[in-house]
Amino acid sequence: MTMLKISNRRGQGRGFLWLQAHIDYRYDDCLKWPFSRDTHGYGQLGHEGKVIKAHRKMCELKNGRAPTPAHEAAHSCGRGHQACINPNHLFWKTRGENQQDRTDNYGRGTPRYKLTEDDVAVIRSLFSSETNLAIAKRFDVTPGTISKIKNGKHWGDSRKRLYIHLRDDQIREIRSLFGQKTAREIADLYGVQQHKVERIKYGRAHAFVSGEVMKP
């Protein structure tokens, strides 16, 4: 475990050093702020004589300064209130853009509803058999959210590659390729991100699948 060396310089304390140490965090899981939180659950730290939001500072370190003072550090995961500080989840957005994302992702009448990767995989499997309205009702989100998933505006591009749902037989095939192909080659073969293959390889994901004989 890396130990943080506490600096005596103003604005270079433990919280700031922790942010710097995690700026290259590679995984998509929410990364929780381990220090002080405000009354709404958001991480906070002292920096240059002020108390600031930890996620906003992380967004600045990852993406550069906000385009304007009015821009917000928005969470793509929707879990800022749970102190998520993952730099891959943070983007600069206007207040209107941030509010629209909350409406699309949480649904109407369910303020904290959030689709999971498995939900999105099921939603994609239903496109050929159900209407957007029917799918939206099933998952308690707006038809607009379903439409954006379908056309790639939500959970598209790199996120789509990460959240493809692998079947048990595909997991077994992937394990059989370890030692024959690189993680990058396997990831490209199955259309997922490399770190998902690595998580399978080291038992951090899909540790047990049906039909697989575990070695003693």
Secondary structure, DSSP 8 states (H G I E B T S, - for coil): --------STT-SHHHHHHHHTTT----S--B--S-B-TTS-BEEEETTEEEEHHHHHHHHHH-S-SSTT-EEEESSS-GGGTB--GGGEEEE-HHHHHHHHHHHH-TT-TT----HHHHHHHHHHTTTS-HHHHHHHHTS-HHHHHHHHTTSSS-THHHHHT----HHHHHHHHHHBTTB-HHHHHHHHTS-HHHHHHHHTTSS----TT-----
